[in-house]
């Protein structure tokens, strides 16, 4: 790990002008490329105190061993050079979008003497006109099959074309009228090229004029009683209309635009692009990327624009590009896009109307793509096995941790302190094993003491149940039914209580993960040591730096950003955080429910709780007499009269609903299952 001060340029060496810079490691490999309006100001940000840098930026500057730069005249040139260098050097710390699949294009090879229509994938070639991308290759073939009736352009390969020319007979398409057969000179090269250009014009969206021309020709043929010709033209028009119907009209003003949406979390981002031509969605594509550098949504959009239009020219760059966030600054990017297109390009955020509605659709697709990517990554058996092996190797475990338990603390400014325990077995969440804890010993913002308490309580229960039932080593059954958020299920083979219910803490984990750094890890290890448990490993995952902390270690374990083991630990940690937050919110909802007793002067929390405990609910307390209220210990007659008057003045309200759980909350703040069921029937 290098010290950035060892290769920091001397003051005055860095020019105060636009340019592009490269960080290299000790082997001379380029690990990061960036651009700047002012190289001096931008590079100075990298050589400040390491504690003030973003974790990913800090990792980059400590990995690098040198920095160099190139001065350019304008920010647009800097943008172009940055893209070129990223493509050339493929730096590990730059955002690199990867396609979630290979998208096919409809291509017309205008660079050949006899242009050919075909399906093409991969890198685009000069002299070839592309349309799309399409979701599936069969969609292209269906469209081409309809279009060949009107535009009988060559579709055969070079080998078939050469063979037909040698034998003097066209292929089958030539005999059935879906190819003009230039191979046997039924049509000249010039006429065939004109036919191919008309095909391109129609695919580019200039459909109305061509169909109107065919309709006029059909009417003229009918008036001249050339009915066979008129019928053929009628069928041609129908084929073209069917081809047009394959792309739904989404924008009524025949807009040419690309819509880009981004869905992201702390680790990954997904980008979706809709290509709209002539008001119709002509194609869709998507990318996913690991966020290996500190990048905002605007930065992701800028990288997506470079990826999308870096190799494009002319009409491939639309007149309008709609994005969720504008790059900062936006001027150079717009100028760069205009240079790629050859005319002005509008780069903006849609604010209203159909374009905003369509952008919402693209955004939903991006969110679904990110969720699908995460699901595929988590559900793959090989990936899960590799993740567990990486965790075992990084933490120095003797065997892979088949059962991982993660604990998190949640509170609101020190109130309603709760904890969660989530369980992952074989890399998958086991929600039937989830547990929730209410911190009992104290209230306050002390996550370390809370972590010590919850770990101690969990493993005390484990020791108690282990002592009652004897040593139990049976593996948990695979495929046991799991209910949402920890509702217990009946699992065959587990130790059970006298009533047949499964014991909650009889099965110990191989690894305990806590949400936090060294202090939380030390508290968890201390709780286990106090109980004499030494066969359970402990680690912590600090959210800010994504570092793995081990007990009694001064430095954290840093897993690579691409590590499947780190990804699994993050999923476990994030699930524990979600589960703790949902429990804490449900408690806060019940606590914040207003009570008429709060307004009674001189009635403290202790006597309020005593009243509710004595009568069971606020409803029963409201119907009690003053004499009955006086029976509560600590409540005198004057206080009882005040309470009765306050309850009589307060009109009873409708039952409150806990928005977190959907349960009905009675006047005493306790969910009523019977009342919830009754209201559920009404709903």
Buried (B, 14 or more C-beta within 10 A) or exposed (E): EBEBEEBBBEEEEBEEBBBBBBBBBEEEBBBBBBBBBBBBEBBBEBBEEEEEBEBBBBBBBBBBBBBEBBEBEBBBBBBBBBBBBBEEBEBBBBBBBEEBEEBBBBBBBBEBEBBBBBBBEEEEEEEBBBBBBBBEBEBBBBBBEBBBBBBBBBBBEEEBBEBBBEEEEBBEBBEEEBBBBBBBEBBEEEEBBEBBBBBBBBBBBEBEEBBEEBEEBBEEBBEEEBEEBBEBBBEBBEBBEEBBEEBEEBBEEBBBBBBBBBBBEEBBBBBBBBBBBBBBBBBBBBBBBBBBBBBEBBBBBBBBBBBBBBEBEEBBBBBBBBBBBBBEEBEBBBBBBBBBBEEEBEBEEBEEEBBEEBBEBBBEBBBBBBEBBBEEBBEBEEBBBBBBBBBBEBBEBEEBBBBBBBBBBBBBEEEBBBBBBBBBBBBBBBBBBBBBBEBEEEEEEBBBBBBBBBBBBBBBBBBEBBEEBEEBEEEBEEEBEBEEBBEBBEBEEBBBEEEEEBBBBBBBBBBBBBBBBBBBBBBBBBBBEEBEBEEBBBBBBBBEBBBBBBBEEEEBBBBEBEBBBBBBBBBBBBBBBBBBBBBBBBBBBBEEBEBBBEEBEEBEEEBBEBBBEBBEBBEBBBEBEBEBBBEBEEBEEEBBEBBBEBBEEBEEEEBBBBEBBEBBBBBBBEBBEEBBEEBEEEE
